[in-house]
Amino acid sequence: MAFLGKIAYLLLFPGLAFILLAGALSRGLMGAVSSVVSGAVPSGPPQGFRSLFGLLDSECVPADGPLHAMSWLAPVVKLFALSWLACVIAGFIGGDVFLAFALLVTAATCDILLAFSSSNPRVRENGREELLGAIAWLVPLALILCTVSIRVGGSGLGDLSGLVAWQERNGVLLAASRAGGLALAGSILAFIAALPALACFARLRPLGRAIFSEPPCGIASELSGPTLAFERASGLAGIFVGAFLLVAVFLGGPASTWYEVLFWFLKIAAVVLLAGVVDSFFARMSSRRALVWMLAGSGGLAVLALALTWAGVAR
């Protein structure tokens, strides 16, 4: 029965079905931010459920070579990894910070392999962009998670729900006074550094890779029907799960009553909006230049946050 319960968690709540719905809502919020900041309607393919269901019902043109298998496998594995991560964050399935990071690496690897498996040389060039993009947010995120673990005295390396429980006792990480002002400043800088990383992981434009760009460069030009629907669905899920993780790490707290649960969702919506604002500020940059700025800026802030937190805790 316990095994069946975990399968239900992964497929229904707080797993696959939930993160897809929440991801669609998150994408709508980000589109609204982009419209307000830029004054224009966001470009790109439709991302709602209606378009996804339409793709599921349309013909799937078989791809050539390794892409034939990878176009089905990569999005499904990514969705499974994100569903598992959502269950870990919510405490329905046990898992530590290392597992959370490994699941994020798995999700990023799926996108990289999908691009490299194409027989189109223009699309394979995006594989390098995918790899650079993954490094640009994985490196700062690793430093940020180390910062959080030092800040909470190592309990952040245990069960992820223990990190949330620490914040129930001491206050949310962005406001807890334990370990003094240096550690608090480090936590704030770590959160700021995490927002561009979230924008890159969520595949926003222009920080996100050009997987949905027009032919002949984008992998979407070689996907069709259900395979394209699965890939777009994994992108929607990633938006919410990334914000969910940041809220649990930095803004966690009790969620035992309906109004506390509602407050959690409001915090996630706020983080989604902040990530959308961050991405909008890069709108006039090329994707590669934005990634360089993000790796230097977000990575530099993450290093500074780690140093300040270590100094504050060591005092």
Secondary structure as UniProt FT lines:
FT   HELIX           2..11
FT   HELIX           16..38
FT   HELIX           49..56
FT   TURN            65..66
FT   HELIX           67..90
FT   HELIX           97..116
FT   HELIX           121..151
FT   TURN            152..154
FT   HELIX           155..157
FT   HELIX           160..170
FT   TURN            173..175
FT   TURN            178..179
FT   HELIX           180..201
FT   TURN            202..203
FT   TURN            205..207
FT   TURN            211..212
FT   TURN            215..217
FT   HELIX           219..222
FT   HELIX           225..250
FT   HELIX           258..281
FT   TURN            282..284
FT   HELIX           287..314
//
